[in-house]
Amino acid sequence: MRIVIWIKENLLGSKIDILMTLISAYFIYFIASLFLNFVFTTDWTLIQVNRKILLVGLFPEEQLWRIWTVFSIFSILISATIGYLYKLKLRNSIFYILILIIPFLIFTTMNLLVNVLIILFFSIISYSVFYYLKEKKLKITSRILLLSWLIFLPTLFFILILFGGPKVTLWGGFFVNLILAVIAILAGFPLGVFLALGRASSYQVIKLVSIIFIETFRGAPLIAWLFFAWFVLPNFLPNLFSLNDINLVIRAMIVLSLFSSAYIAEVIRGGLQSIPKGQKEAATALGLNSIQELLFIVLPQALRVVIPAIVSTFIAIFKDTSLVFILGITDLLRIGRLIPEQQQEFYGKSIETLLVVALLFWVVSIVLSQVSRSIEERLNVSK
Amino acid sequence: MNKKVAIEAKEVTKLFGTFEALKGITADIYEGEVVVVLGPSGSGKSTFIRTINGLEEHNSGTIKVNGTELNNNVKNIEKIRSEVGMVFQQFNLFPHLSVLRNITLAPQKVKKLPKSEAEDLAMSLLERVGIPEQAKKFPSQLSGGQQQRVAIARALAMQPKIMLFDEPTSALDPEMIKEVLDVMTELARSGMTMICVTHEMGFAKEVADRFLFFDEGLIVESGTPEHFFENPQEDRTKLFLSQIL
């Protein structure tokens, strides 16, 4: 009944409403029928055949357990963090499940299903454990969580590379986009915080260095920086840190991290400026020193203000990872372009692969933006 | 009477750019004394009490708090700030922390008090200002008067010897002014050394031991409330009092 009332009020309220409803309905019908017609009449075997290449590129089959391990650790960590930070609402959970089910439907075969279920099982356990620990108000919980995130980056490299792992040149597919984004975010965020603080610092040298860094990286497009890493860097810094030998994927990671840190720094600087002077004065008057003031008063408030902007920066970084094809890295988008060019039986079937590529990017982005909305809602309660 | 000097200010000046906010303030404030600072806006009264705990750095002259000189020595500044509490016009509570955490933060981080002790202290202070039931709430959930009382409790949690009040009731709705003044009156009666910048003449008359009248960065006149209300000497004082009474 509520739906009927809603329709009456919002769609059929006045004559203009009715007209608009009809026009939009036809428009939606037109687009949707085109799209669905395509989806259901197309032969999707090319996706089925290239499932593995789209997801992980040329990563050797017998080494795939490394990616599974990293993926498992990552989901367990994320679930623990979610469990610690907030209570999942049923409505939100249903949304996440619906969204995440799409890629699983496309990419998961029966033998993978077992892996996925195992990961899901452990994630749910870690969510519950950390939710329980939070309710118990154990102080150590947040430390464990923070520490795990800190050692996550090196662990990730160990698992992927050490003990006969495949060469980094073999990394590819959606895996490369995800790992580049995760690293750019995990490395870029703390660096961004330091740069923002540096730019707000009263020490002129630190301030100047931060400004130069930020403005340099923001001043040129990401593509230019990737080219820089590709052509210029090896000549520019001959043999220093043996940069010539450093793999292109690593270079991409460095460039993406630095680039994103500059943007994150500017976002956080906005947050720092929004904190009223009185907050610092109150902290000073209470005898807090400048580091305590920053840690307990200024940063928590500043970060809170900029969460939506930070998450949209994250989303932008994630989508920008598709630019690494410049370095010859076969990321998801590159593979989506290569399959219809190189596999004779699927010759010219670009639309199919590109649709799937777009879908994968969309799923991650939409989940991220939903997460940011949930965090905002949660923070508003305490405001 | 054997009174100890709590705050000793000599020829204190403060410049904002080319504007002289304080043109040489000399005043002694004694232990246990309640001093009300009066004056038109822009007369330097807020600036003066903000120099006492170093929120504004004075340009020349000396300020001594309980014998410690306020200078560039960080140790001295820390010592003075631990002995001087401050309450602001805009409350300046930390909006991201609960009322309890607002009060316990500084004792825990600065004085390294254990959490349970800090919380006991905070609860007893909240009781003193009359709002123990609000401990778990966030500042934005409280009325202005309640917020200002929390701010007073927060300052008291550092167990200061001197309290500075910078127009504590100016940002409040009229019906909430009394609850804050009651807390301040109680504090004054308990023997706290207080310097209050305020326009609440009823309160001032009741609790102040001494008035300082500021105008254009100078102390124009000082004396007991009786002196001010019955027999002010300076024309500027008379004019100001005629405007606010």
Interface residues (C-beta under 8 A of the other chain):
Chain A: P276 G278 Q279 E281 A282 A283 T284 A285 L286 G287 L288 N289 Q292 F296 I297 P300 Q301 R304 S382 K383
Chain B: N53 G54 L55 E78 R81 S82 V84 G85 M86 F88 Q90 N92 L93 F94 P95 H96 L105 A106 K109 V110 F138 S140 A151 R154 A155 M158
